[in-house]
């Protein structure tokens, strides 16, 4: 039984590759720590 928590830090998560990686890892069950310069787009990703 694997009880490991998978955590990933993504910078530049509000657009482009960072955004796509965040969505993909979220769908795979990762806990994410996201950072970006554009707060509005980051909040959109959060929801």
N, CA, C and O atoms as a GROMACS GRO file, in nm:
protein
  188
    1UNK      N    1   0.084  -0.118   0.000
    1UNK     CA    2   0.000   0.000   0.000
    1UNK      C    3   0.088   0.124   0.000
    1UNK      O    4   0.179   0.136   0.083
    2UNK      N    5   0.063   0.214  -0.091
    2UNK     CA    6   0.143   0.334  -0.106
    2UNK      C    7   0.068   0.453  -0.046
    2UNK      O    8  -0.033   0.497  -0.102
    3UNK      N    9   0.118   0.504   0.066
    3UNK     CA   10   0.054   0.618   0.132
    3UNK      C   11   0.133   0.747   0.113
    3UNK      O   12   0.114   0.843   0.188
    4UNK      N   13   0.222   0.749   0.014
    4UNK     CA   14   0.302   0.868  -0.009
    4UNK      C   15   0.216   0.981  -0.063
    4UNK      O   16   0.130   0.960  -0.148
    5UNK      N   17   0.240   1.101  -0.011
    5UNK     CA   18   0.173   1.221  -0.062
    5UNK      C   19   0.265   1.280  -0.167
    5UNK      O   20   0.383   1.306  -0.141
    6UNK      N   21   0.212   1.301  -0.285
    6UNK     CA   22   0.291   1.358  -0.394
    6UNK      C   23   0.267   1.509  -0.396
    6UNK      O   24   0.154   1.555  -0.409
    7UNK      N   25   0.376   1.585  -0.382
    7UNK     CA   26   0.368   1.730  -0.376
    7UNK      C   27   0.459   1.788  -0.484
    7UNK      O   28   0.570   1.740  -0.505
    8UNK      N   29   0.412   1.892  -0.551
    8UNK     CA   30   0.491   1.956  -0.656
    8UNK      C   31   0.479   2.107  -0.644
    8UNK      O   32   0.369   2.160  -0.625
    9UNK      N   33   0.592   2.176  -0.657
    9UNK     CA   34   0.597   2.323  -0.661
    9UNK      C   35   0.609   2.364  -0.807
    9UNK      O   36   0.700   2.320  -0.877
   10UNK      N   37   0.518   2.450  -0.853
   10UNK     CA   38   0.520   2.496  -0.991
   10UNK      C   39   0.525   2.649  -0.990
   10UNK      O   40   0.439   2.715  -0.934
   11UNK      N   41   0.628   2.702  -1.054
   11UNK     CA   42   0.637   2.847  -1.073
   11UNK      C   43   0.585   2.879  -1.212
   11UNK      O   44   0.598   2.798  -1.304
   12UNK      N   45   0.528   2.996  -1.228
   12UNK     CA   46   0.473   3.035  -1.358
   12UNK      C   47   0.346   2.959  -1.391
   12UNK      O   48   0.322   2.926  -1.507
   13UNK      N   49   0.265   2.931  -1.289
   13UNK     CA   50   0.148   2.846  -1.305
   13UNK      C   51   0.026   2.917  -1.363
   13UNK      O   52  -0.077   2.853  -1.384
   14UNK      N   53   0.035   3.046  -1.389
   14UNK     CA   54  -0.084   3.118  -1.435
   14UNK      C   55  -0.108   3.107  -1.586
   14UNK      O   56  -0.215   3.143  -1.634
   15UNK      N   57  -0.008   3.057  -1.660
   15UNK     CA   58  -0.027   3.045  -1.805
   15UNK      C   59   0.075   2.949  -1.866
   15UNK      O   60   0.170   2.907  -1.800
   16UNK      N   61   0.054   2.916  -1.991
   16UNK     CA   62   0.149   2.838  -2.068
   16UNK      C   63   0.176   2.700  -2.013
   16UNK      O   64   0.086   2.630  -1.967
   17UNK      N   65   0.303   2.661  -2.018
   17UNK     CA   66   0.344   2.527  -1.976
   17UNK      C   67   0.316   2.505  -1.828
   17UNK      O   68   0.271   2.398  -1.789
   18UNK      N   69   0.342   2.606  -1.744
   18UNK     CA   70   0.316   2.592  -1.601
   18UNK      C   71   0.171   2.563  -1.572
   18UNK      O   72   0.139   2.480  -1.486
   19UNK      N   73   0.082   2.630  -1.643
   19UNK     CA   74  -0.063   2.609  -1.628
   19UNK      C   75  -0.100   2.466  -1.668
   19UNK      O   76  -0.173   2.398  -1.596
   20UNK      N   77  -0.049   2.421  -1.781
   20UNK     CA   78  -0.080   2.287  -1.830
   20UNK      C   79  -0.027   2.179  -1.736
   20UNK      O   80  -0.094   2.079  -1.711
   21UNK      N   81   0.093   2.199  -1.685
   21UNK     CA   82   0.151   2.102  -1.591
   21UNK      C   83   0.070   2.097  -1.462
   21UNK      O   84   0.045   1.989  -1.409
   22UNK      N   85   0.029   2.213  -1.413
   22UNK     CA   86  -0.052   2.218  -1.291
   22UNK      C   87  -0.182   2.142  -1.308
   22UNK      O   88  -0.221   2.065  -1.220
   23UNK      N   89  -0.250   2.161  -1.420
   23UNK     CA   90  -0.376   2.092  -1.444
   23UNK      C   91  -0.354   1.941  -1.453
   23UNK      O   92  -0.431   1.862  -1.399
   24UNK      N   93  -0.248   1.901  -1.522
   24UNK     CA   94  -0.218   1.760  -1.540
   24UNK      C   95  -0.184   1.692  -1.408
   24UNK      O   96  -0.236   1.584  -1.378
   25UNK      N   97  -0.098   1.754  -1.329
   25UNK     CA   98  -0.060   1.693  -1.201
   25UNK      C   99  -0.176   1.691  -1.103
   25UNK      O  100  -0.189   1.597  -1.024
   26UNK      N  101  -0.260   1.792  -1.107
   26UNK     CA  102  -0.378   1.794  -1.022
   26UNK      C  103  -0.469   1.675  -1.054
   26UNK      O  104  -0.522   1.610  -0.964
   27UNK      N  105  -0.485   1.647  -1.183
   27UNK     CA  106  -0.568   1.533  -1.225
   27UNK      C  107  -0.506   1.399  -1.183
   27UNK      O  108  -0.577   1.299  -1.176
   28UNK      N  109  -0.377   1.397  -1.157
   28UNK     CA  110  -0.308   1.275  -1.115
   28UNK      C  111  -0.298   1.264  -0.963
   28UNK      O  112  -0.234   1.172  -0.912
   29UNK      N  113  -0.360   1.356  -0.891
   29UNK     CA  114  -0.366   1.345  -0.746
   29UNK      C  115  -0.254   1.414  -0.669
   29UNK      O  116  -0.240   1.391  -0.549
   30UNK      N  117  -0.176   1.496  -0.735
   30UNK     CA  118  -0.069   1.568  -0.666
   30UNK      C  119  -0.127   1.682  -0.583
   30UNK      O  120  -0.227   1.743  -0.620
   31UNK      N  121  -0.063   1.710  -0.471
   31UNK     CA  122  -0.088   1.832  -0.395
   31UNK      C  123   0.004   1.937  -0.458
   31UNK      O  124   0.122   1.911  -0.479
   32UNK      N  125  -0.049   2.054  -0.487
   32UNK     CA  126   0.028   2.153  -0.561
   32UNK      C  127   0.055   2.278  -0.479
   32UNK      O  128  -0.030   2.324  -0.402
   33UNK      N  129   0.173   2.332  -0.498
   33UNK     CA  130   0.210   2.464  -0.448
   33UNK      C  131   0.236   2.546  -0.573
   33UNK      O  132   0.328   2.518  -0.649
   34UNK      N  133   0.154   2.648  -0.595
   34UNK     CA  134   0.161   2.725  -0.718
   34UNK      C  135   0.205   2.868  -0.692
   34UNK      O  136   0.167   2.929  -0.592
   35UNK      N  137   0.285   2.920  -0.784
   35UNK     CA  138   0.321   3.062  -0.777
   35UNK      C  139   0.312   3.121  -0.918
   35UNK      O  140   0.333   3.052  -1.018
   36UNK      N  141   0.280   3.250  -0.922
   36UNK     CA  142   0.268   3.320  -1.049
   36UNK      C  143   0.263   3.469  -1.023
   36UNK      O  144   0.237   3.514  -0.911
   37UNK      N  145   0.288   3.546  -1.128
   37UNK     CA  146   0.281   3.692  -1.116
   37UNK      C  147   0.139   3.743  -1.132
   37UNK      O  148   0.106   3.850  -1.080
   38UNK      N  149   0.056   3.669  -1.203
   38UNK     CA  150  -0.081   3.715  -1.232
   38UNK      C  151  -0.181   3.645  -1.139
   38UNK      O  152  -0.222   3.532  -1.163
   39UNK      N  153  -0.217   3.716  -1.034
   39UNK     CA  154  -0.304   3.659  -0.930
   39UNK      C  155  -0.440   3.618  -0.985
   39UNK      O  156  -0.493   3.514  -0.946
   40UNK      N  157  -0.497   3.698  -1.073
   40UNK     CA  158  -0.631   3.667  -1.127
   40UNK      C  159  -0.631   3.532  -1.200
   40UNK      O  160  -0.722   3.452  -1.180
   41UNK      N  161  -0.531   3.508  -1.283
   41UNK     CA  162  -0.524   3.382  -1.356
   41UNK      C  163  -0.491   3.266  -1.263
   41UNK      O  164  -0.537   3.153  -1.285
   42UNK      N  165  -0.414   3.292  -1.161
   42UNK     CA  166  -0.382   3.189  -1.063
   42UNK      C  167  -0.507   3.148  -0.986
   42UNK      O  168  -0.527   3.029  -0.960
   43UNK      N  169  -0.590   3.244  -0.951
   43UNK     CA  170  -0.716   3.212  -0.884
   43UNK      C  171  -0.811   3.135  -0.976
   43UNK      O  172  -0.887   3.050  -0.929
   44UNK      N  173  -0.807   3.164  -1.105
   44UNK     CA  174  -0.888   3.089  -1.202
   44UNK      C  175  -0.845   2.943  -1.205
   44UNK      O  176  -0.928   2.853  -1.208
   45UNK      N  177  -0.714   2.920  -1.204
   45UNK     CA  178  -0.662   2.783  -1.202
   45UNK      C  179  -0.702   2.713  -1.073
   45UNK      O  180  -0.733   2.594  -1.074
   46UNK      N  181  -0.700   2.784  -0.964
   46UNK     CA  182  -0.735   2.728  -0.833
   46UNK      C  183  -0.876   2.670  -0.833
   46UNK      O  184  -0.901   2.566  -0.773
   47UNK      N  185  -0.967   2.739  -0.900
   47UNK     CA  186  -1.105   2.690  -0.902
   47UNK      C  187  -1.120   2.584  -1.007
   47UNK      O  188  -1.229   2.530  -1.025
   0.00000   0.00000   0.00000
